[in-house]
Amino acid sequence: MARWKKPTKEEILENRRILAERARTGDLRLPGAVVEIRKGFGMTQEEFAKTLSLTRRQVAEIEAGTANPTLETLDKIGKLFGFSVGFVPRSNSRQEANL
């Protein structure tokens, strides 16, 4: 199985900046965010799971969008990249579409 090249500290900081900007613009959604955070650190699912005290299967299910992670699990994942879990306002066009 191919492994990602471990990113440098600068690459991790740049990945974090890009993800933070996407979060600010409302363009960052679970489960894609979890995949991007993990890949941003250059970790396999196994390594990521071990870091978070989860199983590889739990990580795979979160990334596939089939899991129902707890707030505690989401908080652990977010803290790795300096994020906190919270509600993000929708843009006006999305709000109007839901009315």
Number of C-alpha atoms within 10 A of each C-alpha: 3 5 8 12 10 13 15 12 10 9 13 18 15 13 19 20 13 12 20 17 13 14 15 12 13 13 11 16 10 13 17 13 18 21 18 17 20 20 19 21 22 18 19 17 20 14 15 20 19 13 14 13 11 15 16 16 13 16 24 18 15 20 19 14 14 11 14 11 14 9 11 10 15 17 16 18 22 16 12 15 19 11 16 13 13 8 6 10 11 11 10 9 8 10 10 9 7 7 5
